[in-house]
Amino acid sequence: MHSKLIPLIGAIFIMLSGLLYTIERAATNIASHEIIAGFLAGNGTGAVPEPKTAEFTDNFFVPLFAIIGIALIIYSGRRKNIRGLTWKKL
């Protein structure tokens, strides 16, 4: 694989991880507002619902993509240093 392509793929994995996390939090936020709206529409009878916001580890793919992206970036840096190239020469 081309040496400049590996860190790019790593950055894409990290951005994809952030995008998935953002979409998941937005969906959780929308769903929690619907739960609260349903509670208020029913004249507030019963216990007040406490919606849980999405955490980083709730979705298996978010930390997985982040770890893969970081590993690819570290691997590309070590690979360049092993072959005698440094970041200054690039």
C-alpha positions as CSV (number, residue, x, y, z in Angstrom):
1,M,0.0,0.0,0.0
2,H,1.2,3.5,-0.8
3,S,2.9,5.1,2.2
4,K,1.0,8.3,2.1
5,L,-2.3,6.4,1.8
6,I,-2.1,4.7,5.2
7,P,-2.3,7.9,7.4
8,L,-5.1,9.2,5.2
9,I,-7.1,6.0,5.8
10,G,-6.3,6.4,9.5
11,A,-7.7,9.9,9.5
12,I,-10.8,8.8,7.6
13,F,-11.4,6.1,10.3
14,I,-11.1,8.7,13.1
15,M,-13.4,11.1,11.3
16,L,-15.9,8.3,10.6
17,S,-15.8,7.4,14.3
18,G,-16.6,11.0,15.2
19,L,-19.4,11.2,12.7
20,L,-21.0,8.0,14.0
21,Y,-20.7,9.2,17.5
22,T,-22.3,12.6,16.6
23,I,-25.2,10.9,14.7
24,E,-25.8,8.6,17.6
25,R,-25.9,11.4,20.1
26,A,-28.2,13.5,17.9
27,A,-30.6,10.5,17.5
28,T,-30.5,9.9,21.3
29,N,-31.2,13.6,21.9
30,I,-34.2,13.5,19.6
31,A,-35.5,10.3,21.1
32,S,-35.2,11.7,24.6
33,H,-37.2,14.8,23.7
34,E,-39.9,12.6,22.3
35,I,-40.1,10.6,25.5
36,I,-40.4,13.8,27.6
37,A,-43.0,15.2,25.2
38,G,-45.0,12.0,25.5
39,F,-44.8,12.3,29.3
40,L,-46.0,15.9,29.2
41,A,-48.8,15.1,26.8
42,G,-50.1,12.5,29.2
43,N,-50.6,15.2,31.8
44,G,-47.4,14.2,33.7
45,T,-48.8,11.1,35.4
46,G,-46.3,8.7,36.7
47,A,-42.6,9.0,37.1
48,V,-40.6,11.5,35.1
49,P,-38.5,9.6,32.5
50,E,-34.8,10.1,32.6
51,P,-33.4,9.5,29.1
52,K,-29.8,8.3,28.9
53,T,-27.5,10.0,26.5
54,A,-25.2,7.9,24.3
55,E,-21.7,7.3,25.5
56,F,-18.6,6.7,23.5
57,T,-18.6,3.0,24.1
58,D,-22.3,2.3,23.5
59,N,-21.8,1.7,19.8
60,F,-19.2,-1.0,19.2
61,F,-18.0,0.6,15.9
62,V,-17.2,4.0,17.3
63,P,-14.2,3.0,19.6
64,L,-13.2,0.3,17.1
65,F,-12.9,2.8,14.2
66,A,-11.1,5.3,16.5
67,I,-8.6,2.6,17.6
68,I,-8.0,1.4,14.0
69,G,-7.4,5.0,12.8
70,I,-5.0,5.8,15.6
71,A,-3.2,2.5,15.0
72,L,-2.9,3.2,11.3
73,I,-1.4,6.7,11.9
74,I,1.1,5.3,14.4
75,Y,2.0,2.4,12.1
76,S,2.6,4.8,9.2
77,G,4.8,7.0,11.3
78,R,6.9,4.1,12.6
79,R,7.1,2.6,9.1
80,K,8.5,5.8,7.7
81,N,11.1,6.0,10.5
82,I,12.1,2.4,10.0
83,R,12.8,3.0,6.3
84,G,15.0,5.9,7.2
85,L,12.6,8.7,6.3
86,T,11.6,11.2,8.9
87,W,8.7,13.7,8.9
88,K,11.2,16.5,8.3
89,K,12.3,15.0,4.9
90,L,8.7,14.6,3.7
